[in-house]
Amino acid sequence: MKFDKSQRVGKGWQYTVYDLGNGRVYKKFNTKLEAYRIMLKDRWYVFWRLPGYFKEMKKNVKKSFQFLEGNKMDSKLLGNFKRRKGLDYEQDKVIPLQDYCKTFSGDSKKKCKVVVDKFIKLVDTFYSDYGFIDKAMKFGKNFGIDNNGQVILIDIGEIWFELKSIKKRVEKRTWSNADNMEGVPKYLREYYIQGLDKIFLADFKLRD
């Protein structure tokens, strides 16, 4: 499928995102050259590791797809994800949470707390009911809100479902990393961390 620049609405290490104009977006997996260019802009100082990064990205996407397609779950939580050619996929067009929470101020700040609660509930659902997490758990970039007010996972190219891998993220409390909390207003960050601590720390304490 071919697109022009006017349709492009986003670009990351793994995917370039195009607006299909029908309430959906098409996420096209980047070629090796395209991925290298983007990665160099972010981390030019580790250029010798680019081949390894790209190989790992591709591997993670394949594993993520296999896991999601092998487990029945509410497709709405993934933006009605549909696999397309190769590693490409389609999703509902949503508002990333880092943009959504910027629209609130004054008395309307309470609405962002509702979104944070929905995010925490979604993370709990993914982990408790389906056994996976988003690797980085990036509130602002990897999650969005749809037209019905549902918080969904929009970056499905790097989910972790092996217990050992999940435990590694829990030990680091990856959700408390400032970069991963981008989009969470400062006045809600302690509340946000406590909510995710409650999901993971108690559970893994019981496992040990």
C-alpha positions in Angstrom: 0.0 0.0 0.0 1.3 3.4 -1.0 0.9 6.7 0.9 1.9 10.3 0.5 3.5 12.6 3.0 0.2 14.4 3.6 -1.2 11.2 5.2 1.7 10.8 7.6 0.7 11.5 11.2 3.6 9.9 13.1 6.9 8.2 13.0 8.8 6.0 15.4 11.6 3.5 15.4 9.4 0.7 14.4 6.6 2.3 12.4 5.5 5.2 10.3 1.8 6.0 10.8 -0.6 7.1 8.0 -4.1 8.5 8.4 -6.5 6.4 6.2 -9.2 9.1 6.4 -11.8 6.7 7.7 -11.2 6.8 11.4 -8.4 4.3 11.1 -4.6 4.6 10.8 -2.2 2.3 8.9 1.1 1.5 10.6 3.8 0.6 8.1 6.9 -1.2 9.5 10.0 0.8 8.6 12.6 -0.5 6.2 16.0 -1.0 7.7 17.3 2.3 6.1 14.3 4.3 7.4 14.7 2.8 10.9 18.4 3.6 11.0 17.7 7.3 10.1 15.3 7.6 12.9 17.4 5.8 15.4 20.5 7.9 14.5 18.5 11.1 15.2 17.7 9.8 18.7 20.9 8.0 19.5 23.7 8.9 17.1 26.3 7.9 19.7 25.4 4.2 19.4 25.5 3.9 15.6 27.4 0.6 15.7 24.4 -1.0 17.5 21.8 -0.1 14.9 21.8 -3.6 13.2 21.2 -5.2 16.6 18.5 -2.8 17.5 16.7 -3.3 14.2 16.9 -7.1 14.4 15.6 -7.0 18.0 12.7 -4.7 17.0 11.6 -7.0 14.2 11.8 -10.0 16.5 9.8 -8.3 19.2 7.0 -7.3 16.7 6.7 -10.9 15.4 6.5 -12.3 18.9 4.0 -9.7 19.9 1.7 -10.4 16.9 2.0 -14.2 17.6 1.0 -13.7 21.2 -2.0 -11.4 20.5 -3.3 -13.5 17.6 -3.1 -16.6 19.7 -5.1 -15.2 22.6 -8.7 -14.1 22.5 -9.2 -10.7 23.9 -11.4 -7.6 23.5 -10.1 -6.1 20.2 -11.3 -2.7 21.3 -8.5 -2.6 23.9 -6.1 -2.7 21.0 -7.9 -0.2 18.8 -9.5 -3.0 16.8 -6.1 -4.1 15.6 -6.0 -5.9 12.2 -2.8 -7.4 10.8 -2.0 -6.4 7.2 0.9 -7.2 4.9 4.1 -8.4 6.6 4.5 -6.6 9.9 2.0 -3.8 9.0 -1.2 -3.3 10.9 -4.3 -1.1 11.1 -5.9 0.5 14.2 -8.5 3.0 15.1 -7.3 6.5 15.1 -7.1 7.8 18.6 -5.6 10.7 20.6 -2.3 9.8 22.3 -2.6 10.3 26.1 0.3 12.8 26.1 -1.8 15.1 24.0 -5.2 14.3 25.6 -4.2 15.3 29.1 -2.8 18.7 27.9 -6.3 19.8 27.1 -7.4 20.0 30.8 -6.8 22.8 33.2 -8.6 24.3 36.3 -11.6 22.4 37.3 -11.4 20.0 34.3 -8.2 18.5 35.7 -10.4 15.9 37.4 -11.0 14.5 33.9 -7.3 13.6 33.5 -7.5 11.7 36.8 -10.3 9.7 35.3 -8.0 8.9 32.3 -5.2 7.8 34.7 -7.7 5.5 36.4 -8.7 4.0 33.1 -5.1 3.5 32.2 -4.3 1.7 35.4 -7.4 -0.5 34.9 -6.3 -1.3 31.4 -2.8 -2.2 32.5 -4.3 -4.4 35.2 -6.6 -6.1 32.7 -3.7 -6.8 30.3 -1.6 -8.3 33.1 -4.1 -10.1 35.2 -6.5 -11.4 32.5 -4.1 -11.8 29.6 -0.7 -12.1 31.1 1.3 -9.4 29.3 2.5 -5.8 29.7 3.7 -3.1 27.4 7.5 -3.2 27.8 8.1 0.5 28.6 4.6 1.2 29.8 4.8 4.7 28.3 1.6 6.4 29.3 1.8 9.2 26.8 3.2 7.6 23.7 2.1 4.0 23.8 -1.5 4.5 24.9 -4.4 6.6 23.5 -8.1 7.4 24.0 -10.7 6.5 21.4 -14.0 8.3 20.5 -15.8 6.4 23.3 -13.4 7.4 26.0 -11.8 4.0 26.2 -8.0 4.0 26.9 -6.3 1.6 24.5 -2.8 0.3 23.7 -1.7 1.8 20.4 1.9 0.5 20.3 1.6 -3.3 20.1 5.0 -4.0 18.7 6.8 -4.7 22.0 4.7 -6.5 24.5 6.3 -8.8 27.1 4.5 -11.9 28.3 7.3 -14.2 29.7 7.2 -14.0 33.5 10.9 -13.6 33.7 10.8 -10.5 31.4 7.8 -9.0 33.2 9.6 -9.5 36.5 12.6 -7.6 35.2 10.4 -4.6 34.4 8.7 -4.8 37.8 12.1 -4.9 39.6 13.0 -1.7 37.9 9.5 -0.2 38.4 9.7 0.9 34.9 6.4 2.9 35.2 8.1 5.3 37.7 10.7 6.3 35.2 10.2 10.0 34.3 10.4 9.4 30.5 7.8 6.7 30.7 5.5 9.0 32.7 5.5 11.6 30.0 1.9 12.9 29.7 1.0 12.2 33.3 0.5 15.6 35.0 2.9 16.2 37.9 0.1 16.5 40.4 -1.0 13.0 39.5 2.3 11.2 39.3 2.4 10.0 42.9 -1.1 8.7 42.5 -0.2 7.1 39.2 2.8 5.3 40.6 0.9 4.0 43.7 -1.8 2.6 41.4 0.7 0.6 39.3 2.7 -0.4 42.4 -0.5 -1.9 43.8 -0.9 -4.1 40.7 2.6 -5.4 40.4 4.6 -5.2 43.6 2.1 -7.1 45.8 1.7 -9.8 43.2 5.3 -10.4 42.6 5.9 -10.4 46.4 3.5 -13.3 46.6 5.2 -15.1 43.7 8.6 -14.9 45.6 
